Amino acid sequence: MKAIGIRELQKNPSLITKWLENKEYTIITKRNKPIGITISFDDKIITEGLKTSFLIEAYQNSLIGLKELAKSLNMNKKEAMKFLSSIGVDIIDYDFDDDLKTAEKFL
């Protein structure tokens, strides 16, 4: 995610275009206080909704896990996995802490 001040944006508006073309989120600030956000337009925003689209992208970029995704979409993990599968998103349900606890039992 990028951040740009309103003054810098006025001087170089092409930065936003570049970041949007690269599908990067951008926070716009005024005196270091966030006042807006830019997102690139994508058909998924219309078909899945803005919130769902953000959450799926966050999940795909490993910013949130399956549990957080499911909770945010008001689903249980199984429903979230089925939903992700139906839209062609790879599903990774891996908890390193659980594996670590299991490994410690063997030591």
Protein Blocks (a to p, Z undefined) as FASTA:
>chain_A
ZZddfklmmmmmmlmmmmmmnopacdddeehiafbdcddddfklmmnojklmmmmmmmmn
opacfklmmmmnopafklmmmmmmmnopacddddfklmmmmmmmmZZ
